[in-house]
Amino acid sequence: MKTILCFGDSNTFGTATRPGDDERYMPDERWPGVLQSRLGAAWTVIAEGLPGRTTVHSDPIEGLWMNGATYLLPCLKSHRPLDAVAIMLGTNDLKARFAVSPGEIAAGVGELLKIARQSESGLRSGVPKLLVICPPPLADTFGERGDFVDMFAGARDKSLRLAPAYAAIAEEYGAEFLNAGDLIRSSRFDGIHFDADQQKILGHAVAEKIQALGW
């Protein structure tokens, strides 16, 4: 049995863009659930998604616990031994209140990779295989979410520049890289989250990436 931890924000949690879905897709519709179906019974997929989670920022408005760096180590320790860790964060770092550049957001991902590499959470206290997933750019409209207009002021332009910075930080820390923006798009329903068909595409893409690592 192999285990992969999927560490992310609302798009890993499965926040839905369909009205009437109680704000969350069903487990088999979320990309970690699709990943589980694709990898099969030989794998355990742990979905660790928290809406609002950032890479390294304690959110003074939405909660200090949104800081991914403070939770990642105990999360890794509690689920060890891990064969792989997939990290998809950075969308919430685009909020205007944090005032950080694409390069600084990628550096935050680097801090998470550093934690994972030093965590001794892999097999025989080693390093699990690491996958960095760059979230797709924000949509050009926030649709139903007028409150996002100020919250994410200037964020779309920054989001368009994340992928090269993420690729560089993944290479620096010896992680695999997947640019979700090459495959899926953020929903025009709210500009941030993924429609159900995009969750499915991402789940299959991550599965292909994991299977290609060789086990």
Secondary structure, DSSP 8 states (H G I E B T S, - for coil): -EEEEEEESHHHHTB--STTSTTB--TTTSHHHHHHHHH-TTEEEEEEE-TT-BSS--BTTTBGGGBHHHHHHHHHHHH-S-SEEEEE--TGGGSGGG---HHHHHHHHHHHHHHHHHS--SGGG---EEEEEE-----S--TT-TTHHHHTTTHHHHHTTHHHHHHHHHHHTT-EEEEGGGT----TTTSSS--HHHHHHHHHHHHHHHHTT--
